[in-house]
Every structure is written in C-alpha cells, then in structure tokens.
Amino acid sequence: MKSAIVVGAGLAGLTCARRLVELDWQVLVLEASDAPGGRVRTDRVDNFQLDRGFQVLLTAYPAARRWLDYGALQLRFFPAGAEVVTEGGWQRVADPRREFGSILRSLTADIGTMRDKLRVLQWAWESRTSKGELDESLPEQSSEAALRAKGFSDHMIERFWRPWLAGIFLESKLATSSRMLEFVFAQFARGGTALPQGGMQLIPAQLATGLPSESLRLNHPVVAASAHRVTLENGDTQEADAVIVAVEPGAASRLGLPEPDLTWRESRCLYFADAEPATTDGMLRLNGRGDGVVNHFVTLSKVNPSVAPAGQHLMMVGIRPGLSGSTSELETAARKQLMLWFGKQVEGWRLLRDDHIERALPDRLPLRHVSPRPTDKGIWQTGDYLADASIQGAMTSGERVAEALAKQGNL
Ligand SMILES: Cc1cc2nc3c(=O)[nH]c(=O)nc-3n(C[C@H](O)[C@H](O)[C@H](O)COP(=O)(O)OP(=O)(O)OC[C@H]3O[C@@H](n4cnc5c(N)ncnc54)[C@H](O)[C@@H]3O)c2cc1C
C-alpha cells in the first residue's frame, strides 16, 4: 500500500486525503490548527454560532455533492432571490423559477428593465445544462464587461449585480474573471444556497470523519517539506511515498514552494444580536444605492434558528469591499445606515463580533485550474488558489491531485 502525507486539513487537503483513501492509499493529514476546516470554521460566541466570515454552501457544487452527505448536514436554505434597497424603497428580485407567485412583482420591480429580467431568465435557463465546473474554454474578460456584453443595463448592474456579486467575489469593481461569474451564476441557477444547521464547519468536520481513525493529527504544524518527508515544529519527522502540501499560498511559500502570482480579497462582516429580528425572513438584503458601508445583510437566525439561543436573533452585516476602518467606526456607520433600513430597533443591537479576514479569497487572472503535477522538488500541491476560490474549487483541486498522484504511483 502506498502512503502519503497531506499537510493542511482545509477542504482541499481533506478531500485529497479522502480520495487517496478511496484509491487505497494510506494517509496521514497534519494540520497546524486545533480543528480541520482552514478558512471554513465556526465558533460559539455567547451561545451564538458564528461562521468565520459569512459563507454559504451552494448545493449544486458537483464536488460537494460527491463528497458530502447533505442529509446529515441538516441544511437550512436561504429563500431564493433578494430584496434590494433603492432610492425608491425596497424592491424584490425573486427567482421566478422557484417563486412563481412573485414573477409579476419581480418583473415590475425598479431594478432593471423588462429586458434585463428576461435576460436573467434566459441566462438561468442556459446555465441549467452547464456541468457546474469552471469552464476554462470560455473567453475571459472582467465580470462587468461580461454583464454588459450580455446586454444588462447600467441600472441593473448598479442596483443588483454589483452589490450581489460584491458579496460573493469580495470586490465591488466586478473585475473578477467572467469565467468565475459564469460558474457562480450556474451554481445559483442549478441549486440552493444553504447553511449546515451546526455551522459551515460541519462541512470539513464531515470530510474528516470519513478518514480512517488516527489519520488526522491536529495541532501539528509542519515547518519543512520535501518529496518524501516532512518535519514538524516539534522536531519530529514523518516519511511517506508522497507529500502533498495543502496549505494556503503564504504558508506554502514558507515551506519552500514557489510563490504563486495572485492577489487576495478581504472579507469583513459584523455580527449583531437582538431579541427582535430585523426582518421576518432570511432573504438577502442588498444595498442597491452604492452608498454607506453596508453591502449586504441577512437575519441569519431566520435561515437557521440554531445560530442563536432561544429568544435571540443573529444579524449579519456584510461590509462593502474596499472599505477600511476600526470596529467602532464601521459599527457606528453601519448602525446609522441600517436605522434607515430597519428603524430605531438597530440602536439596541449588540455587536457580537467584527470578522475581518484579510486573506479570504485568492484571485488570479487568467483563471484556470492548474494541472496537478509535482514541483521540481517532487512535492505535490493543492488548494483553492490552484483552482477557483470556492468550496468547489478547493475540493476539486484536492480530488484531482489525489487522482494524478495515484495514477503516477501506479505507473
Ligand atoms: C470569509 C470567506 C467567505 C467565503 N465564502 C465562500 C462561499 O460563500 N462559498 C464558497 O464556495 N467559498 C467561499 N469561500 C472560499 C472557501 O472557503 C475557500 O476557497 C476554501 O475553504 C479554501 O480551502 P483550502 O483547503 O484551499 O485552503 P485553507 O482553507 O486555507 O486550508 C489550508 C489549511 O492548511 C493549514 N496549514 C497552514 N500552514 C500549515 C502548516 N505549516 N502545517 C500544517 N497545516 C498548515 C491551515 O491551518 C488550514 O487548515 C470563502 C472564504 C472566506 C474566507
């Protein structure tokens, strides 16, 4: 039986390890932190369940469907569509494929022209036949250029696409690759948007549970790696037929791997608690006015009541990408803006946490999946930064590296 050491228990490392086990390899996963998950973690704060940065599972992700047991995750779904705040008040953008009753209201909402709305429908229809993977054969341009090429009006881009995509791409310029735009849109068109009842961390936890016992070691940072050996911070060494480095790019370069050419998108959100929910549903609220500090908002406890203790609600405020400021500056500005949206009750909200993740999403242009192969030093690498910055990208990267390694190992 061949053996492999996987350094890092994020989604890429865990999926790689699971696939190797399936291919009859013996694996040892060494993780620096105290739990698996990497950038997908959940904490308990004052009996609230807070994901580290607002993230969601798009249930159409093919890799997630292959590896995760959605039933056991007890998924809680966001209502389809969004409410957009505009100068003229709230406008509903419903998903007509799921909410037939709202088609008329959505088509007449002051978000875009009738043509814009029909284009969304047409795009959604076309996306239903996509494989759901990043399509590298598509020509590449910025997302904004792609939206314009599809014929969307300025009105629709500013009021809906910019804030909606800013919450996903973590940038407001819509400079992200149009391949990512097509990929993300297809996921929304083909499936639901969900949270595991116990928090996003249940995703890596479930992947880890499927590994043979004793094959995942937490609190085991690796300080050096070569083709067949790793050295741990405590001085121990481990040897195997192959070493796969599944850490984020900065950590990979500290292990001597080449520094990839990419930029990072940061994420910032404020979590607030109150006895009263801001909204009666868990629908996403978007800032279609382009002002203030708030980009998007959701009453998370209306999607998943388990995120808050009895009698309490959890509100997530997504800060507009590119803004900086101290916690108190952002909190003050966000409260002022949200009072216009939800009224005086915002004054009484209690700030639970300011989640500022500087290295949230790696961004590369051109965007393509790097073919799995060992480095000059014979080390394998996996991670979202070698694929696309998503749960799907990380998991697919892990799978593909495992398969390429097993194929090479069997030659
Ligand atoms: C705020 C935020 C919001 C997001 N929103 C979404 C979303 O809504 N939907 C979506 O699909 N994706 C989203 N993503 C992206 C998604 O979470 C990532 O693409 C994915 O989790 C990356 O997984 P990874 O395994 O490649 O890397 P990581 O998660 O970074 O894993 C790397 C692992 O390596 C470990 N490590 C580092 N150094 C060492 C060492 N020396 N020794 C041992 N272990 C080490 C780390 O502790 C970590 O566990 C979001 C990400 C963030 C941060």
The ligand as a MOL file (V3000), in Angstrom:
LIG
                    3D

  0  0  0     0  0            999 V3000
M  V30 BEGIN CTAB
M  V30 COUNTS 53 58 0 0 0
M  V30 BEGIN ATOM
M  V30 1 C -14.8460 34.9280 4.5170 0
M  V30 2 C -14.8950 33.8830 3.4360 0
M  V30 3 C -16.0600 33.6960 2.7270 0
M  V30 4 C -16.1420 32.7030 1.7580 0
M  V30 5 N -17.3300 32.4670 1.1530 0
M  V30 6 C -17.4580 31.3750 0.3760 0
M  V30 7 C -18.7380 30.9710 -0.0680 0
M  V30 8 O -19.7530 31.5610 0.3040 0
M  V30 9 N -18.8230 29.8780 -0.8920 0
M  V30 10 C -17.7080 29.1990 -1.3040 0
M  V30 11 O -17.8340 28.2410 -2.0730 0
M  V30 12 N -16.4740 29.5550 -0.8650 0
M  V30 13 C -16.3310 30.6060 -0.0270 0
M  V30 14 N -15.1070 30.9350 0.4690 0
M  V30 15 C -13.9240 30.2370 -0.0500 0
M  V30 16 C -13.6410 28.8840 0.5910 0
M  V30 17 O -13.8810 28.9100 1.9720 0
M  V30 18 C -12.1590 28.5330 0.3010 0
M  V30 19 O -11.9770 28.5730 -1.0990 0
M  V30 20 C -11.7380 27.1630 0.8070 0
M  V30 21 O -12.1510 26.9420 2.1340 0
M  V30 22 C -10.2130 27.0460 0.7160 0
M  V30 23 O -9.8030 25.7540 1.1590 0
M  V30 24 P -8.2880 25.2960 1.0450 0
M  V30 25 O -8.2160 23.9070 1.5730 0
M  V30 26 O -7.7940 25.5220 -0.3350 0
M  V30 27 O -7.4260 26.2820 1.9540 0
M  V30 28 P -7.4850 26.6180 3.5160 0
M  V30 29 O -8.8730 26.5740 3.9910 0
M  V30 30 O -6.7420 27.9030 3.6680 0
M  V30 31 O -6.6930 25.4340 4.2300 0
M  V30 32 C -5.3180 25.4200 4.4700 0
M  V30 33 C -5.0460 24.6190 5.7390 0
M  V30 34 O -3.6310 24.4550 5.9110 0
M  V30 35 C -3.3340 24.6060 7.2970 0
M  V30 36 N -1.9180 24.9530 7.4140 0
M  V30 37 C -1.3000 26.1250 7.0620 0
M  V30 38 N 0.0240 26.0450 7.3050 0
M  V30 39 C 0.2590 24.8060 7.8120 0
M  V30 40 C 1.4390 24.1350 8.2530 0
M  V30 41 N 2.6350 24.7170 8.2030 0
M  V30 42 N 1.3280 22.8780 8.7330 0
M  V30 43 C 0.1210 22.2530 8.7710 0
M  V30 44 N -1.0570 22.8460 8.3670 0
M  V30 45 C -0.9650 24.1040 7.8980 0
M  V30 46 C -4.2720 25.7150 7.7350 0
M  V30 47 O -4.3980 25.7520 9.1410 0
M  V30 48 C -5.5490 25.3050 7.0100 0
M  V30 49 O -6.3020 24.4030 7.7810 0
M  V30 50 C -14.9920 31.9280 1.4520 0
M  V30 51 C -13.8050 32.1250 2.1520 0
M  V30 52 C -13.7690 33.0700 3.1620 0
M  V30 53 C -12.5020 33.2050 3.9710 0
M  V30 END ATOM
M  V30 BEGIN BOND
M  V30 1 1 1 2
M  V30 2 1 2 3
M  V30 3 2 2 52
M  V30 4 2 3 4
M  V30 5 1 4 5
M  V30 6 1 4 50
M  V30 7 2 5 6
M  V30 8 1 6 7
M  V30 9 1 6 13
M  V30 10 2 7 8
M  V30 11 1 7 9
M  V30 12 1 9 10
M  V30 13 2 10 11
M  V30 14 1 10 12
M  V30 15 2 12 13
M  V30 16 1 13 14
M  V30 17 1 14 15
M  V30 18 1 14 50
M  V30 19 1 15 16
M  V30 20 1 16 17
M  V30 21 1 16 18
M  V30 22 1 18 19
M  V30 23 1 18 20
M  V30 24 1 20 21
M  V30 25 1 20 22
M  V30 26 1 22 23
M  V30 27 1 23 24
M  V30 28 2 24 25
M  V30 29 1 24 26
M  V30 30 1 24 27
M  V30 31 1 27 28
M  V30 32 2 28 29
M  V30 33 1 28 30
M  V30 34 1 28 31
M  V30 35 1 31 32
M  V30 36 1 32 33
M  V30 37 1 33 34
M  V30 38 1 33 48
M  V30 39 1 34 35
M  V30 40 1 35 36
M  V30 41 1 35 46
M  V30 42 1 36 37
M  V30 43 1 36 45
M  V30 44 2 37 38
M  V30 45 1 38 39
M  V30 46 1 39 40
M  V30 47 2 39 45
M  V30 48 1 40 41
M  V30 49 2 40 42
M  V30 50 1 42 43
M  V30 51 2 43 44
M  V30 52 1 44 45
M  V30 53 1 46 47
M  V30 54 1 46 48
M  V30 55 1 48 49
M  V30 56 2 50 51
M  V30 57 1 51 52
M  V30 58 1 52 53
M  V30 END BOND
M  V30 END CTAB
M  END
